[in-house]
Amino acid sequence: MRHSYELGGMYWSMSMFLALGTSFAAVVVYENSEEGESELGKRVVEGAWRVVCFLAASWLLVFGIFLLVTRQSHRHTFFTTETGRRYTILYFLHQGATEHEKAEIFVSNHHHWREIRDDVREWVEANWSRWQAKKPAWMTQHILQQMETEEMIPAGASAKRATPVTN
């Protein structure tokens, strides 16, 4: 349950900073131990400080560069508490979402949208006959299989009839 999709991007970012912090804490603990106070221990501590500081600075530099090259519209995801579940639900319920965008829910983990399952079923039932007639390009075999697996296809309808024509 530690995946950022379950807990939000802030959890991932904080775990990275916490890992850096524990490296410094480990050196302090060793430095204050009996071994750290010996002549050899002091040299080990001196080397450990250099290594930890170098690695921390390197990580901060790489993370900063990573954020700079990441799309500006996506940067906030590293510092948000919004979970993947919440994102999936909001993405489907967004008023301006196209049918293609809404259909993406079928490639998401079904546990992430179980609380809006009835809304998804209503949306499919309301549009099914039109999709059968128009065969939109987004309605791939994979989406149809997921609709069948989730029992979203209206009773009496067939997924095969809605399969888009491929050239």
N, C-alpha and C positions, 0 to 999 in steps of 0.2 A: 504494500500500500504506500510505497514511498515514491512512486512514479509521479513526475510532474503533471501528467495528465489527470491523475487522481487528486493531487493536492494543490495544484497551481504552480505557475512558474516561479513564484517567489520562494517556494520551498526549495527548488533546485538551486537558485541563486544563493539562498542562505546556507544551504549545505556546502556549497563551494567555499564560501567565506568562513564557515565553521571549520572546514578541513584545514584551511590556512591557519586559522587561530589555534587549532590543536597542535599543529607543527611547532609553533612558537611555545605553546604551553609544555610540550614534551621536552624541549630544550631546557626550559626553566626548571622543570622537575628534575631532570638529570643534573643540571648545574648545582642544584641545592641538595643533591644526594651526597652520600659519603664518597662514592666513586668520582663524582664531579669535582670534588674538592682536592683530589690528588693531583700531582703534577701532570700525569698522563690524562686524567679527566679534564683538566683545564684546557689542554690542547684539543681534546675531543670536542669540548664545548665550543671552543673558538672556531673549529672547523664546522661544527653543526650550525652555528649562527650564520656563518658565511653561506652554507648550502641552503638553509631555510630562507634566508633573506633573498638569495639569488632566485630560488624557485618561486617564492611569493611575488617578487617583482616581475619575473617572467610571466607568471600566470596572470597577474593584473594587467600587464601589457597586452597579452594575447586576448584576454577577455574584453579589454577596451577596444582592440582592433576588431574583434568579432562583433561587438555592438555597433561599431562604426560601419561595417560592411553589411550589417543586417538591415533589411528594409525598415525605414523609419516607422512605418505603420505596424511593424511586428515587434519593435523593441520593448513595448510595454508588457509583452507577454512574459518577460523574464522577471517582472516585478509585480505581477498581479496574483491575487488569490483565486481568480476565476479558474475553476476546474474544467477538465475536458467535458465532463457531463453537462455542466452549466452552459458551456460554449455550444455544444451540440444542440441543446434545447433552444437556446436563443437564436442560433443560426436558422433553425427550422421555423421558428415562430416570427422571425423578422418580417415585418409587413412588406418590405420591398423585395423580398427574396423571390427569385425566379423559380419556376418548376424544376429546372435543372439543379439549382442550388438546394432546393428542398429535398430533391431525390438523393442528395449526398447522404442523407440520414441512413440510407440503407447500406452504406459502406462503413458506417460507424458501429461500434459495439452496441448491440441492442439493449444492454443493461444501462447504457447512458441515456436512453430516451424512453425507458419504460413508463415514466410518469406522464408522458404525452402520447402514449401509444394510441389512445382513442382519437386524439387529434390527427395523428398520422393516418389512421384507418379512415376517418371521415374524409380527409384530403384525397386519399387514393380512390375511395368509392365515388366521390363527387366528380373526379376527373377521368375515371377509368375508360368510359365509353369514348370520350374524345381522344384519349391516348391510343385506343385501339384503331380509331379511324385515321388519325394523323401520324402515328408511329414516330414520335419525336426521336431525334438522334441520341439524346441522353439516355433513353430507355434501352440500355444494353442488356445483353443476356445475363450479365452478372447482377444488374439491378433487379431484373425479373426474378432471378433465382432467389435473391434476398427477400423480395416481396412474397414469394411463395413460402419460403422458410418461415417468415414472420406471419404467415397467414393473413396477408393484407389484400390479396386479390379477392374481389367480391365473389360471393357464392354464385356458382354456375358459370363464371367466366373462366377463360383459359389463358394462361400466360403465353402460350405458343401463338395465339392469334394476335397478340400485341407485339410480337417480335418485330423490330424494325427491319425493313428491307435493306440488305447490304449489297453493294455493287462489287 
